[in-house]
Amino acid sequence: MSNKHLAYSFARSLTERDAAGYAALLHPDYLNHNAFAQPGKAGSVSVFFDGFLRACPDFRVAAEDVFEDGDTLIGRFQYTGTFVQPLMGYAATGQTLQMRSIDIWRVQDGLLLEHWDELNTLEFFVQLGAAQMVAPGTGKGAVR
């Protein structure tokens, strides 16, 4: 039986602001290797529902690709939302935030058990106002 539906349900639960639906996808022993998530199942749920969805009320997640190999599920996602409330200590800008991720999950008993992701964090933090790109040739480096 395929577990691809879990990746699509992940995106749908966030877009629909369905915290219970999102939590239902996670194994009781869920382990998230993302440095921004608090430990365990509850910590992973709160990252999105206490942070991103409050900061971006029109937050949307689209699954662009989903692949499966045995107990490994891989998804490529696009996140968008208008930044109207503070997020991660940064003041809202009213601008659209866009973030991309490649998420890798280990699945057990039909639930997401373990998670790794790669995010376009530099681009995201520039949009958030936490980093600034410096023009080439200024001698100041690429990022401040």
C-alpha positions in Angstrom: 0.0 0.0 0.0 1.3 3.4 -0.9 1.9 6.1 1.7 2.0 9.0 -0.9 -1.3 10.2 0.5 0.5 11.3 3.7 2.5 14.0 1.8 -0.6 15.3 0.1 -2.5 15.3 3.5 0.4 17.2 5.0 0.0 20.0 2.5 -3.8 19.9 2.7 -3.9 20.0 6.5 -1.7 23.1 6.6 -3.6 24.9 3.8 -6.9 24.1 5.6 -5.5 25.0 9.0 -6.5 21.6 10.3 -4.2 21.1 13.3 -6.0 17.8 14.3 -5.6 16.5 10.8 -1.9 17.3 10.7 -1.3 15.8 14.1 -3.2 12.6 13.0 -0.5 12.1 10.3 2.3 11.9 12.9 3.4 8.8 14.7 3.3 9.1 18.6 7.1 8.8 18.5 7.5 11.4 15.8 11.1 12.7 15.5 11.6 16.0 13.5 15.2 16.8 12.6 14.4 20.4 11.7 16.2 22.8 14.0 13.2 25.2 14.1 10.8 22.5 15.5 10.4 21.7 19.1 10.8 18.0 20.1 8.1 15.5 19.5 4.8 15.5 17.7 3.4 18.5 19.6 6.4 20.6 18.8 6.2 19.9 15.1 2.5 20.8 15.0 3.1 24.1 16.9 5.8 25.3 14.5 3.2 25.6 11.8 0.1 26.3 13.7 1.5 28.7 16.3 3.9 30.4 13.9 3.5 30.3 10.2 -0.3 30.2 10.1 -0.7 33.0 12.5 1.8 35.2 10.7 0.4 34.4 7.3 -3.4 33.9 7.5 -3.5 33.1 3.8 -0.8 30.4 4.1 -0.9 27.8 1.3 1.1 24.6 0.8 1.3 22.9 -2.6 2.8 19.5 -3.1 4.8 19.7 -6.3 6.3 16.2 -6.4 5.9 13.1 -4.2 8.1 10.0 -4.4 8.1 6.8 -2.4 10.7 4.1 -1.9 9.8 1.4 0.7 9.3 3.2 4.0 10.8 6.5 2.7 8.5 9.3 1.4 9.9 12.3 -0.3 8.0 15.5 -1.2 8.8 18.8 -2.8 6.6 21.6 -1.5 6.0 25.3 -2.2 4.7 27.5 0.7 3.3 31.0 0.2 1.5 33.5 2.5 1.2 37.2 3.2 3.4 38.2 6.2 0.9 40.2 8.3 1.8 39.1 11.9 5.2 38.8 13.6 7.1 35.6 12.9 10.2 34.3 14.6 10.7 37.7 16.3 10.5 39.7 13.0 7.9 42.4 12.4 5.4 41.8 9.6 6.1 43.4 6.3 2.8 42.8 4.5 4.8 41.2 1.7 4.3 37.7 0.3 6.6 35.1 1.7 7.6 32.1 -0.4 9.5 29.1 0.9 10.4 25.8 -0.8 11.2 22.5 0.9 12.2 19.0 0.1 10.9 16.8 2.9 12.0 13.3 3.6 9.9 11.1 6.0 10.3 7.6 7.3 6.9 6.0 7.6 5.9 3.4 10.1 2.4 1.9 10.6 1.0 4.2 8.1 2.2 7.4 9.9 5.0 9.8 9.6 7.6 8.6 12.1 10.8 10.6 11.3 11.4 13.8 9.3 14.3 15.6 7.6 14.0 18.7 5.4 16.0 21.0 3.2 14.6 24.6 3.0 15.6 27.6 1.0 16.4 29.3 4.3 18.6 32.1 3.0 16.0 33.3 0.5 13.3 32.9 3.2 15.3 34.9 5.8 15.9 37.7 3.3 12.1 37.9 2.7 11.6 37.8 6.5 14.0 40.7 6.9 16.5 38.7 8.9 19.3 38.8 6.3 20.2 41.1 3.4 21.8 40.3 0.1 24.7 42.6 -0.7 25.4 43.5 -4.3 28.5 41.8 -5.9 31.6 43.8 -6.0 30.9 45.8 -2.8 33.6 43.9 -0.9 31.1 43.2 1.9 30.4 39.5 1.1 27.2 37.9 -0.1 25.0 38.1 3.0 24.8 40.3 6.1 
